[in-house]
Amino acid sequence: MFKPRDRSVSTALSVEASNATHLGRILSPKLAAHPGESGFITLGDAHDAFAARIVLAQKAERTLDI
């Protein structure tokens, strides 16, 4: 089994820290409407999927969870 070495520890932002970002404020009501759930949107076109990743990375204020 592959075990990465010298890997830094990572953690997700707290809810409070996430809600302090622009994207967090936009998504907060949607997340509150569906507690305990997660969601995703599939994009059938590779160019659209790449463009969406670029836009989300540009809008990120604190971290990129990739």
C-alpha positions in Angstrom: 0.0 0.0 0.0 1.2 3.5 -0.9 1.9 5.7 2.1 2.8 9.3 1.4 5.8 10.6 3.4 6.5 14.1 4.5 3.0 15.0 4.0 1.7 18.1 5.7 -1.4 17.9 7.9 -4.5 19.6 6.5 -7.8 20.5 8.0 -11.0 22.0 6.7 -12.1 25.5 7.6 -14.4 25.8 10.6 -18.0 26.7 9.7 -17.4 30.2 11.2 -14.3 30.7 9.1 -16.0 29.4 6.0 -19.0 31.7 6.5 -16.6 34.6 6.7 -15.7 34.2 3.0 -17.7 35.4 0.0 -18.5 31.9 -1.3 -19.3 30.7 2.3 -21.9 33.5 2.7 -23.5 32.5 -0.7 -23.6 28.8 0.1 -24.5 29.1 3.8 -28.3 29.3 3.3 -28.2 26.3 0.8 -26.2 24.2 3.3 -28.6 25.1 6.1 -31.5 24.0 4.1 -29.9 20.5 3.7 -28.2 19.7 7.0 -25.9 16.6 7.0 -25.9 16.4 3.2 -23.4 17.3 0.6 -23.9 18.1 -3.0 -22.2 18.4 -6.4 -23.0 19.3 -9.9 -21.7 17.2 -12.7 -20.4 19.0 -15.8 -20.5 16.8 -19.0 -18.1 19.0 -21.0 -14.4 18.9 -20.0 -14.0 22.6 -21.0 -16.9 23.6 -18.7 -15.5 21.6 -15.8 -12.0 23.1 -16.2 -13.5 26.6 -16.5 -15.5 26.1 -13.3 -12.4 25.0 -11.4 -10.5 28.1 -12.6 -13.3 30.4 -11.5 -13.7 28.7 -8.1 -9.9 28.9 -7.6 -9.9 32.6 -8.5 -12.8 33.3 -6.0 -11.1 31.4 -3.2 -10.1 33.6 -0.3 -8.6 31.2 2.2 -7.9 27.7 0.9 -8.3 25.3 -2.0 -9.6 21.9 -1.0 -8.5 19.8 -3.9 
